[in-house]
């Protein structure tokens, strides 16, 4: 897991910036770790951040995500059923 974390940190963050000094690298790494732990939700954690899991906050996130998925699906079904096309509106063939 740690190798995957470092690969993502390198390829998705560090290599996109100018790494001209050690201080710059330290600042970028610190920023990435803070963002990773406190702001980026993880699918393996049920849509929660590592900080939320570690500090036992936002325990209802998986339920909120599931409810949101169901509501979005219902809205898509309703919108699709409300649409009409020329083929559907044509009278049936004799």
Gaussian input, Z-matrix of N, CA and C with variables (Angstrom, degrees):
# hf/3-21g

backbone

0 1
 N
 C     1     B1
 C     2     B2     1     A1
 N     3     B3     2     A2     1     D1
 C     4     B4     3     A3     2     D2
 C     5     B5     4     A4     3     D3
 N     6     B6     5     A5     4     D4
 C     7     B7     6     A6     5     D5
 C     8     B8     7     A7     6     D6
 N     9     B9     8     A8     7     D7
 C    10    B10     9     A9     8     D8
 C    11    B11    10    A10     9     D9
 N    12    B12    11    A11    10    D10
 C    13    B13    12    A12    11    D11
 C    14    B14    13    A13    12    D12
 N    15    B15    14    A14    13    D13
 C    16    B16    15    A15    14    D14
 C    17    B17    16    A16    15    D15
 N    18    B18    17    A17    16    D16
 C    19    B19    18    A18    17    D17
 C    20    B20    19    A19    18    D18
 N    21    B21    20    A20    19    D19
 C    22    B22    21    A21    20    D20
 C    23    B23    22    A22    21    D21
 N    24    B24    23    A23    22    D22
 C    25    B25    24    A24    23    D23
 C    26    B26    25    A25    24    D24
 N    27    B27    26    A26    25    D25
 C    28    B28    27    A27    26    D26
 C    29    B29    28    A28    27    D27
 N    30    B30    29    A29    28    D28
 C    31    B31    30    A30    29    D29
 C    32    B32    31    A31    30    D30
 N    33    B33    32    A32    31    D31
 C    34    B34    33    A33    32    D32
 C    35    B35    34    A34    33    D33
 N    36    B36    35    A35    34    D34
 C    37    B37    36    A36    35    D35
 C    38    B38    37    A37    36    D36
 N    39    B39    38    A38    37    D37
 C    40    B40    39    A39    38    D38
 C    41    B41    40    A40    39    D39
 N    42    B42    41    A41    40    D40
 C    43    B43    42    A42    41    D41
 C    44    B44    43    A43    42    D42
 N    45    B45    44    A44    43    D43
 C    46    B46    45    A45    44    D44
 C    47    B47    46    A46    45    D45
 N    48    B48    47    A47    46    D46
 C    49    B49    48    A48    47    D47
 C    50    B50    49    A49    48    D48
 N    51    B51    50    A50    49    D49
 C    52    B52    51    A51    50    D50
 C    53    B53    52    A52    51    D51
 N    54    B54    53    A53    52    D52
 C    55    B55    54    A54    53    D53
 C    56    B56    55    A55    54    D54
 N    57    B57    56    A56    55    D55
 C    58    B58    57    A57    56    D56
 C    59    B59    58    A58    57    D57
 N    60    B60    59    A59    58    D58
 C    61    B61    60    A60    59    D59
 C    62    B62    61    A61    60    D60
 N    63    B63    62    A62    61    D61
 C    64    B64    63    A63    62    D62
 C    65    B65    64    A64    63    D63
 N    66    B66    65    A65    64    D64
 C    67    B67    66    A66    65    D65
 C    68    B68    67    A67    66    D66
 N    69    B69    68    A68    67    D67
 C    70    B70    69    A69    68    D68
 C    71    B71    70    A70    69    D69
 N    72    B72    71    A71    70    D70
 C    73    B73    72    A72    71    D71
 C    74    B74    73    A73    72    D72
 N    75    B75    74    A74    73    D73
 C    76    B76    75    A75    74    D74
 C    77    B77    76    A76    75    D75
 N    78    B78    77    A77    76    D76
 C    79    B79    78    A78    77    D77
 C    80    B80    79    A79    78    D78
 N    81    B81    80    A80    79    D79
 C    82    B82    81    A81    80    D80
 C    83    B83    82    A82    81    D81
 N    84    B84    83    A83    82    D82
 C    85    B85    84    A84    83    D83
 C    86    B86    85    A85    84    D84
 N    87    B87    86    A86    85    D85
 C    88    B88    87    A87    86    D86
 C    89    B89    88    A88    87    D87
 N    90    B90    89    A89    88    D88
 C    91    B91    90    A90    89    D89
 C    92    B92    91    A91    90    D90
 N    93    B93    92    A92    91    D91
 C    94    B94    93    A93    92    D92
 C    95    B95    94    A94    93    D93
 N    96    B96    95    A95    94    D94
 C    97    B97    96    A96    95    D95
 C    98    B98    97    A97    96    D96
 N    99    B99    98    A98    97    D97
 C   100   B100    99    A99    98    D98
 C   101   B101   100   A100    99    D99
 N   102   B102   101   A101   100   D100
 C   103   B103   102   A102   101   D101
 C   104   B104   103   A103   102   D102
 N   105   B105   104   A104   103   D103
 C   106   B106   105   A105   104   D104
 C   107   B107   106   A106   105   D105
 N   108   B108   107   A107   106   D106
 C   109   B109   108   A108   107   D107
 C   110   B110   109   A109   108   D108
 N   111   B111   110   A110   109   D109
 C   112   B112   111   A111   110   D110
 C   113   B113   112   A112   111   D111
 N   114   B114   113   A113   112   D112
 C   115   B115   114   A114   113   D113
 C   116   B116   115   A115   114   D114
 N   117   B117   116   A116   115   D115
 C   118   B118   117   A117   116   D116
 C   119   B119   118   A118   117   D117
 N   120   B120   119   A119   118   D118
 C   121   B121   120   A120   119   D119
 C   122   B122   121   A121   120   D120
 N   123   B123   122   A122   121   D121
 C   124   B124   123   A123   122   D122
 C   125   B125   124   A124   123   D123
 N   126   B126   125   A125   124   D124
 C   127   B127   126   A126   125   D125
 C   128   B128   127   A127   126   D126
 N   129   B129   128   A128   127   D127
 C   130   B130   129   A129   128   D128
 C   131   B131   130   A130   129   D129
 N   132   B132   131   A131   130   D130
 C   133   B133   132   A132   131   D131
 C   134   B134   133   A133   132   D132
 N   135   B135   134   A134   133   D133
 C   136   B136   135   A135   134   D134
 C   137   B137   136   A136   135   D135
 N   138   B138   137   A137   136   D136
 C   139   B139   138   A138   137   D137
 C   140   B140   139   A139   138   D138
 N   141   B141   140   A140   139   D139
 C   142   B142   141   A141   140   D140
 C   143   B143   142   A142   141   D141
 N   144   B144   143   A143   142   D142
 C   145   B145   144   A144   143   D143
 C   146   B146   145   A145   144   D144
 N   147   B147   146   A146   145   D145
 C   148   B148   147   A147   146   D146
 C   149   B149   148   A148   147   D147
 N   150   B150   149   A149   148   D148
 C   151   B151   150   A150   149   D149
 C   152   B152   151   A151   150   D150
 N   153   B153   152   A152   151   D151
 C   154   B154   153   A153   152   D152
 C   155   B155   154   A154   153   D153
 N   156   B156   155   A155   154   D154
 C   157   B157   156   A156   155   D155
 C   158   B158   157   A157   156   D156
 N   159   B159   158   A158   157   D157
 C   160   B160   159   A159   158   D158
 C   161   B161   160   A160   159   D159
 N   162   B162   161   A161   160   D160
 C   163   B163   162   A162   161   D161
 C   164   B164   163   A163   162   D162
 N   165   B165   164   A164   163   D163
 C   166   B166   165   A165   164   D164
 C   167   B167   166   A166   165   D165
 N   168   B168   167   A167   166   D166
 C   169   B169   168   A168   167   D167
 C   170   B170   169   A169   168   D168
 N   171   B171   170   A170   169   D169
 C   172   B172   171   A171   170   D170
 C   173   B173   172   A172   171   D171
 N   174   B174   173   A173   172   D172
 C   175   B175   174   A174   173   D173
 C   176   B176   175   A175   174   D174
 N   177   B177   176   A176   175   D175
 C   178   B178   177   A177   176   D176
 C   179   B179   178   A178   177   D177
 N   180   B180   179   A179   178   D178
 C   181   B181   180   A180   179   D179
 C   182   B182   181   A181   180   D180
 N   183   B183   182   A182   181   D181
 C   184   B184   183   A183   182   D182
 C   185   B185   184   A184   183   D183
 N   186   B186   185   A185   184   D184
 C   187   B187   186   A186   185   D185
 C   188   B188   187   A187   186   D186
 N   189   B189   188   A188   187   D187
 C   190   B190   189   A189   188   D188
 C   191   B191   190   A190   189   D189
 N   192   B192   191   A191   190   D190
 C   193   B193   192   A192   191   D191
 C   194   B194   193   A193   192   D192
 N   195   B195   194   A194   193   D193
 C   196   B196   195   A195   194   D194
 C   197   B197   196   A196   195   D195
 N   198   B198   197   A197   196   D196
 C   199   B199   198   A198   197   D197
 C   200   B200   199   A199   198   D198
 N   201   B201   200   A200   199   D199
 C   202   B202   201   A201   200   D200
 C   203   B203   202   A202   201   D201
 N   204   B204   203   A203   202   D202
 C   205   B205   204   A204   203   D203
 C   206   B206   205   A205   204   D204
 N   207   B207   206   A206   205   D205
 C   208   B208   207   A207   206   D206
 C   209   B209   208   A208   207   D207
 N   210   B210   209   A209   208   D208
 C   211   B211   210   A210   209   D209
 C   212   B212   211   A211   210   D210
 N   213   B213   212   A212   211   D211
 C   214   B214   213   A213   212   D212
 C   215   B215   214   A214   213   D213
 N   216   B216   215   A215   214   D214
 C   217   B217   216   A216   215   D215
 C   218   B218   217   A217   216   D216
 N   219   B219   218   A218   217   D217
 C   220   B220   219   A219   218   D218
 C   221   B221   220   A220   219   D219
 N   222   B222   221   A221   220   D220
 C   223   B223   222   A222   221   D221
 C   224   B224   223   A223   222   D222
 N   225   B225   224   A224   223   D223
 C   226   B226   225   A225   224   D224
 C   227   B227   226   A226   225   D225
 N   228   B228   227   A227   226   D226
 C   229   B229   228   A228   227   D227
 C   230   B230   229   A229   228   D228
 N   231   B231   230   A230   229   D229
 C   232   B232   231   A231   230   D230
 C   233   B233   232   A232   231   D231
 N   234   B234   233   A233   232   D232
 C   235   B235   234   A234   233   D233
 C   236   B236   235   A235   234   D234
 N   237   B237   236   A236   235   D235
 C   238   B238   237   A237   236   D236
 C   239   B239   238   A238   237   D237
 N   240   B240   239   A239   238   D238
 C   241   B241   240   A240   239   D239
 C   242   B242   241   A241   240   D240
 N   243   B243   242   A242   241   D241
 C   244   B244   243   A243   242   D242
 C   245   B245   244   A244   243   D243
 N   246   B246   245   A245   244   D244
 C   247   B247   246   A246   245   D245
 C   248   B248   247   A247   246   D246
 N   249   B249   248   A248   247   D247
 C   250   B250   249   A249   248   D248
 C   251   B251   250   A250   249   D249
 N   252   B252   251   A251   250   D250
 C   253   B253   252   A252   251   D251
 C   254   B254   253   A253   252   D252
 N   255   B255   254   A254   253   D253
 C   256   B256   255   A255   254   D254
 C   257   B257   256   A256   255   D255
 N   258   B258   257   A257   256   D256
 C   259   B259   258   A258   257   D257
 C   260   B260   259   A259   258   D258
 N   261   B261   260   A260   259   D259
 C   262   B262   261   A261   260   D260
 C   263   B263   262   A262   261   D261
 N   264   B264   263   A263   262   D262
 C   265   B265   264   A264   263   D263
 C   266   B266   265   A265   264   D264
 N   267   B267   266   A266   265   D265
 C   268   B268   267   A267   266   D266
 C   269   B269   268   A268   267   D267
 N   270   B270   269   A269   268   D268
 C   271   B271   270   A270   269   D269
 C   272   B272   271   A271   270   D270
 N   273   B273   272   A272   271   D271
 C   274   B274   273   A273   272   D272
 C   275   B275   274   A274   273   D273
 N   276   B276   275   A275   274   D274
 C   277   B277   276   A276   275   D275
 C   278   B278   277   A277   276   D276
 N   279   B279   278   A278   277   D277
 C   280   B280   279   A279   278   D278
 C   281   B281   280   A280   279   D279

   B1=1.4440
   B2=1.5240
   B3=1.3052
   B4=1.4625
   B5=1.5226
   B6=1.3347
   B7=1.4592
   B8=1.5267
   B9=1.3215
   B10=1.4684
   B11=1.5266
   B12=1.3289
   B13=1.4638
   B14=1.5263
   B15=1.3204
   B16=1.4664
   B17=1.5292
   B18=1.3356
   B19=1.4662
   B20=1.5298
   B21=1.3139
   B22=1.4645
   B23=1.5217
   B24=1.3210
   B25=1.4669
   B26=1.5308
   B27=1.3060
   B28=1.4662
   B29=1.5284
   B30=1.3242
   B31=1.4548
   B32=1.5285
   B33=1.3114
   B34=1.4594
   B35=1.5197
   B36=1.3193
   B37=1.4558
   B38=1.5294
   B39=1.3147
   B40=1.4626
   B41=1.5209
   B42=1.3278
   B43=1.4602
   B44=1.5220
   B45=1.3207
   B46=1.4603
   B47=1.5242
   B48=1.3203
   B49=1.4628
   B50=1.5230
   B51=1.3320
   B52=1.4615
   B53=1.5250
   B54=1.3126
   B55=1.4645
   B56=1.5250
   B57=1.3129
   B58=1.4582
   B59=1.5216
   B60=1.3402
   B61=1.4680
   B62=1.5233
   B63=1.3103
   B64=1.4636
   B65=1.5267
   B66=1.3218
   B67=1.4636
   B68=1.5284
   B69=1.3181
   B70=1.4609
   B71=1.5194
   B72=1.3178
   B73=1.4630
   B74=1.5272
   B75=1.3212
   B76=1.4707
   B77=1.5296
   B78=1.3335
   B79=1.4639
   B80=1.5288
   B81=1.3306
   B82=1.4569
   B83=1.5312
   B84=1.3176
   B85=1.4659
   B86=1.5254
   B87=1.3242
   B88=1.4645
   B89=1.5271
   B90=1.3278
   B91=1.4602
   B92=1.5204
   B93=1.3330
   B94=1.4617
   B95=1.5292
   B96=1.3010
   B97=1.4694
   B98=1.5262
   B99=1.3329
   B100=1.4611
   B101=1.5219
   B102=1.3259
   B103=1.4591
   B104=1.5247
   B105=1.3172
   B106=1.4663
   B107=1.5246
   B108=1.3002
   B109=1.4657
   B110=1.5171
   B111=1.3312
   B112=1.4594
   B113=1.5219
   B114=1.3331
   B115=1.4634
   B116=1.5131
   B117=1.3192
   B118=1.4635
   B119=1.5316
   B120=1.3270
   B121=1.4657
   B122=1.5205
   B123=1.3113
   B124=1.4592
   B125=1.5254
   B126=1.3140
   B127=1.4573
   B128=1.5269
   B129=1.3233
   B130=1.4685
   B131=1.5277
   B132=1.3189
   B133=1.4668
   B134=1.5238
   B135=1.3077
   B136=1.4550
   B137=1.5191
   B138=1.3243
   B139=1.4546
   B140=1.5162
   B141=1.3062
   B142=1.4725
   B143=1.5204
   B144=1.3180
   B145=1.4547
   B146=1.5235
   B147=1.3367
   B148=1.4640
   B149=1.5345
   B150=1.3167
   B151=1.4717
   B152=1.5204
   B153=1.3272
   B154=1.4614
   B155=1.5226
   B156=1.3225
   B157=1.4609
   B158=1.5282
   B159=1.3257
   B160=1.4617
   B161=1.5221
   B162=1.3382
   B163=1.4597
   B164=1.5251
   B165=1.3388
   B166=1.4639
   B167=1.5289
   B168=1.3336
   B169=1.4608
   B170=1.5170
   B171=1.3015
   B172=1.4695
   B173=1.5225
   B174=1.3116
   B175=1.4625
   B176=1.5180
   B177=1.3330
   B178=1.4572
   B179=1.5279
   B180=1.3135
   B181=1.4721
   B182=1.5266
   B183=1.3361
   B184=1.4790
   B185=1.5285
   B186=1.3328
   B187=1.4562
   B188=1.5264
   B189=1.3395
   B190=1.4662
   B191=1.5248
   B192=1.3356
   B193=1.4567
   B194=1.5266
   B195=1.3192
   B196=1.4627
   B197=1.5244
   B198=1.3238
   B199=1.4669
   B200=1.5248
   B201=1.3219
   B202=1.4609
   B203=1.5184
   B204=1.3439
   B205=1.4661
   B206=1.5244
   B207=1.3363
   B208=1.4624
   B209=1.5258
   B210=1.3199
   B211=1.4682
   B212=1.5250
   B213=1.3244
   B214=1.4630
   B215=1.5231
   B216=1.3109
   B217=1.4695
   B218=1.5260
   B219=1.3204
   B220=1.4612
   B221=1.5277
   B222=1.3236
   B223=1.4635
   B224=1.5248
   B225=1.3465
   B226=1.4735
   B227=1.5189
   B228=1.3451
   B229=1.4662
   B230=1.5218
   B231=1.3078
   B232=1.4633
   B233=1.5311
   B234=1.3382
   B235=1.4669
   B236=1.5285
   B237=1.3096
   B238=1.4696
   B239=1.5192
   B240=1.3191
   B241=1.4646
   B242=1.5283
   B243=1.3180
   B244=1.4602
   B245=1.5298
   B246=1.3081
   B247=1.4673
   B248=1.5175
   B249=1.3111
   B250=1.4666
   B251=1.5142
   B252=1.2938
   B253=1.4588
   B254=1.5172
   B255=1.3249
   B256=1.4564
   B257=1.5350
   B258=1.3161
   B259=1.4679
   B260=1.5304
   B261=1.3298
   B262=1.4575
   B263=1.5190
   B264=1.3347
   B265=1.4624
   B266=1.5311
   B267=1.3171
   B268=1.4662
   B269=1.5142
   B270=1.3205
   B271=1.4753
   B272=1.5379
   B273=1.2831
   B274=1.4803
   B275=1.5310
   B276=1.3091
   B277=1.4558
   B278=1.5319
   B279=1.3699
   B280=1.4813
   B281=1.5045
   A1=111.32
   A2=116.43
   A3=118.80
   A4=110.81
   A5=117.25
   A6=119.88
   A7=110.76
   A8=116.65
   A9=120.19
   A10=110.14
   A11=117.28
   A12=121.08
   A13=110.53
   A14=117.09
   A15=120.10
   A16=111.74
   A17=117.37
   A18=119.75
   A19=110.25
   A20=116.92
   A21=120.63
   A22=110.15
   A23=117.41
   A24=120.67
   A25=110.84
   A26=116.53
   A27=119.78
   A28=111.62
   A29=116.22
   A30=119.63
   A31=113.40
   A32=118.10
   A33=120.56
   A34=113.48
   A35=118.04
   A36=118.84
   A37=112.72
   A38=117.23
   A39=119.32
   A40=112.86
   A41=117.82
   A42=120.18
   A43=113.03
   A44=118.11
   A45=121.96
   A46=112.27
   A47=116.38
   A48=121.78
   A49=110.12
   A50=115.69
   A51=120.74
   A52=109.31
   A53=116.32
   A54=121.92
   A55=108.61
   A56=116.19
   A57=120.52
   A58=114.48
   A59=117.66
   A60=119.88
   A61=109.60
   A62=115.59
   A63=120.89
   A64=109.84
   A65=116.86
   A66=120.48
   A67=111.22
   A68=116.95
   A69=121.02
   A70=110.66
   A71=116.93
   A72=120.72
   A73=110.20
   A74=117.51
   A75=120.31
   A76=111.40
   A77=116.34
   A78=120.43
   A79=110.61
   A80=117.24
   A81=121.56
   A82=111.84
   A83=116.92
   A84=120.38
   A85=110.45
   A86=117.12
   A87=120.64
   A88=110.60
   A89=116.51
   A90=120.29
   A91=110.65
   A92=117.88
   A93=120.88
   A94=111.39
   A95=117.28
   A96=120.35
   A97=111.02
   A98=116.87
   A99=120.08
   A100=110.73
   A101=117.11
   A102=121.12
   A103=111.17
   A104=116.21
   A105=121.19
   A106=111.07
   A107=117.26
   A108=120.80
   A109=113.97
   A110=117.69
   A111=118.11
   A112=115.46
   A113=118.87
   A114=118.98
   A115=114.97
   A116=119.05
   A117=121.10
   A118=111.28
   A119=117.60
   A120=118.89
   A121=110.87
   A122=117.01
   A123=122.53
   A124=109.73
   A125=116.83
   A126=120.38
   A127=111.38
   A128=117.01
   A129=119.90
   A130=111.81
   A131=116.73
   A132=121.37
   A133=111.38
   A134=116.55
   A135=120.25
   A136=113.22
   A137=117.42
   A138=120.81
   A139=114.25
   A140=116.59
   A141=120.80
   A142=109.69
   A143=115.83
   A144=120.79
   A145=108.88
   A146=118.24
   A147=119.51
   A148=112.83
   A149=117.63
   A150=119.74
   A151=111.64
   A152=117.25
   A153=120.13
   A154=111.11
   A155=116.84
   A156=120.09
   A157=110.11
   A158=117.04
   A159=121.11
   A160=111.66
   A161=116.60
   A162=120.16
   A163=112.45
   A164=117.38
   A165=124.29
   A166=112.02
   A167=115.86
   A168=122.01
   A169=108.37
   A170=116.24
   A171=123.22
   A172=111.58
   A173=116.38
   A174=120.36
   A175=112.32
   A176=118.36
   A177=120.66
   A178=113.29
   A179=118.57
   A180=121.77
   A181=111.59
   A182=120.78
   A183=118.72
   A184=112.41
   A185=117.81
   A186=120.69
   A187=111.24
   A188=116.64
   A189=120.25
   A190=111.05
   A191=117.21
   A192=120.56
   A193=111.41
   A194=117.22
   A195=121.12
   A196=110.26
   A197=117.73
   A198=121.10
   A199=110.43
   A200=117.26
   A201=120.83
   A202=112.16
   A203=116.53
   A204=119.93
   A205=111.37
   A206=116.63
   A207=120.14
   A208=111.40
   A209=117.24
   A210=121.01
   A211=110.68
   A212=117.78
   A213=121.22
   A214=110.45
   A215=117.33
   A216=120.90
   A217=110.34
   A218=116.88
   A219=120.64
   A220=110.85
   A221=117.43
   A222=121.02
   A223=110.79
   A224=117.38
   A225=120.09
   A226=111.29
   A227=117.20
   A228=120.39
   A229=110.72
   A230=116.95
   A231=121.03
   A232=110.96
   A233=116.88
   A234=120.55
   A235=111.04
   A236=117.79
   A237=120.91
   A238=111.71
   A239=117.74
   A240=120.87
   A241=111.54
   A242=117.51
   A243=121.47
   A244=112.06
   A245=118.71
   A246=122.36
   A247=110.68
   A248=113.79
   A249=120.06
   A250=107.85
   A251=116.04
   A252=120.22
   A253=108.80
   A254=116.39
   A255=121.63
   A256=111.21
   A257=117.16
   A258=120.29
   A259=110.96
   A260=116.71
   A261=119.68
   A262=111.08
   A263=117.95
   A264=121.72
   A265=112.19
   A266=118.49
   A267=121.38
   A268=111.11
   A269=116.69
   A270=118.47
   A271=109.82
   A272=116.60
   A273=119.56
   A274=111.06
   A275=114.70
   A276=121.02
   A277=109.25
   A278=116.94
   A279=118.72
   A280=113.27
   D1=-39.20
   D2=-177.73
   D3=-68.28
   D4=-33.87
   D5=176.96
   D6=-65.33
   D7=-39.37
   D8=177.42
   D9=-65.35
   D10=-40.74
   D11=178.11
   D12=-60.11
   D13=-47.60
   D14=-179.36
   D15=-66.88
   D16=-36.08
   D17=177.61
   D18=-62.53
   D19=-45.54
   D20=178.83
   D21=-64.88
   D22=-42.77
   D23=179.36
   D24=-60.79
   D25=-41.57
   D26=-178.76
   D27=-70.14
   D28=-52.67
   D29=-171.46
   D30=-78.56
   D31=-32.59
   D32=-177.77
   D33=-95.84
   D34=-7.31
   D35=-177.03
   D36=-136.30
   D37=-62.07
   D38=-172.74
   D39=-65.29
   D40=-46.86
   D41=-176.02
   D42=-69.06
   D43=-10.58
   D44=178.00
   D45=-88.36
   D46=-6.06
   D47=-178.76
   D48=-117.16
   D49=161.24
   D50=175.27
   D51=-76.63
   D52=121.63
   D53=-178.85
   D54=-105.18
   D55=67.45
   D56=-173.59
   D57=-87.12
   D58=-23.26
   D59=178.37
   D60=-136.55
   D61=161.61
   D62=177.21
   D63=-65.36
   D64=-36.64
   D65=178.91
   D66=-61.92
   D67=-38.27
   D68=177.49
   D69=-64.47
   D70=-44.14
   D71=178.90
   D72=-62.08
   D73=-44.97
   D74=179.10
   D75=-61.14
   D76=-42.59
   D77=-179.77
   D78=-64.22
   D79=-43.74
   D80=-179.94
   D81=-66.21
   D82=-41.04
   D83=178.34
   D84=-64.81
   D85=-44.20
   D86=179.19
   D87=-61.34
   D88=-43.00
   D89=178.94
   D90=-63.26
   D91=-45.30
   D92=-178.69
   D93=-62.68
   D94=-43.89
   D95=-179.97
   D96=-63.43
   D97=-40.90
   D98=177.64
   D99=-62.94
   D100=-45.77
   D101=178.79
   D102=-63.34
   D103=-43.71
   D104=-179.27
   D105=-60.65
   D106=-42.70
   D107=-175.52
   D108=-81.69
   D109=-30.53
   D110=-171.74
   D111=-111.72
   D112=-18.51
   D113=-174.23
   D114=-122.07
   D115=-28.74
   D116=-174.44
   D117=-89.94
   D118=115.49
   D119=177.65
   D120=-71.11
   D121=148.81
   D122=-177.89
   D123=-119.66
   D124=132.66
   D125=-179.98
   D126=-64.90
   D127=-33.01
   D128=179.45
   D129=-67.31
   D130=-18.67
   D131=179.79
   D132=-105.70
   D133=18.61
   D134=177.72
   D135=70.49
   D136=32.84
   D137=179.08
   D138=83.41
   D139=6.62
   D140=178.70
   D141=-99.23
   D142=162.13
   D143=175.73
   D144=-87.53
   D145=161.29
   D146=176.76
   D147=-58.91
   D148=-36.51
   D149=177.79
   D150=-64.33
   D151=-40.12
   D152=179.06
   D153=-63.56
   D154=-37.99
   D155=178.45
   D156=-70.79
   D157=-47.19
   D158=-176.65
   D159=-63.19
   D160=-43.14
   D161=-177.19
   D162=-93.19
   D163=8.47
   D164=176.06
   D165=57.04
   D166=47.43
   D167=175.89
   D168=-112.27
   D169=162.30
   D170=175.65
   D171=54.09
   D172=52.32
   D173=-178.98
   D174=-74.74
   D175=-15.88
   D176=-178.21
   D177=-93.88
   D178=7.63
   D179=-178.17
   D180=-59.85
   D181=-47.28
   D182=-179.99
   D183=-58.68
   D184=-38.28
   D185=179.05
   D186=-68.14
   D187=-39.66
   D188=177.40
   D189=-64.27
   D190=-40.73
   D191=178.06
   D192=-64.49
   D193=-42.05
   D194=179.07
   D195=-64.24
   D196=-43.31
   D197=178.61
   D198=-64.40
   D199=-39.79
   D200=177.82
   D201=-64.08
   D202=-40.10
   D203=177.43
   D204=-63.11
   D205=-42.83
   D206=179.01
   D207=-64.67
   D208=-41.82
   D209=179.28
   D210=-65.31
   D211=-41.46
   D212=178.99
   D213=-65.32
   D214=-40.28
   D215=178.75
   D216=-63.96
   D217=-44.13
   D218=178.95
   D219=-62.38
   D220=-40.52
   D221=179.02
   D222=-65.92
   D223=-40.24
   D224=177.52
   D225=-64.15
   D226=-43.27
   D227=178.65
   D228=-61.09
   D229=-44.75
   D230=-179.86
   D231=-62.76
   D232=-44.30
   D233=179.57
   D234=-64.71
   D235=-40.72
   D236=179.18
   D237=-67.43
   D238=-38.50
   D239=179.89
   D240=-71.54
   D241=-25.65
   D242=-179.55
   D243=-79.90
   D244=-15.17
   D245=-179.30
   D246=-80.51
   D247=146.52
   D248=176.81
   D249=-131.15
   D250=142.03
   D251=176.31
   D252=-117.40
   D253=169.44
   D254=-177.94
   D255=-62.01
   D256=-36.76
   D257=-178.59
   D258=-66.75
   D259=-36.12
   D260=-179.56
   D261=-75.87
   D262=-31.08
   D263=-176.90
   D264=-82.66
   D265=-15.04
   D266=-179.08
   D267=-68.63
   D268=146.04
   D269=177.70
   D270=-66.52
   D271=150.94
   D272=179.97
   D273=-63.58
   D274=148.86
   D275=179.14
   D276=-72.59
   D277=142.49
   D278=179.52
   D279=-71.43

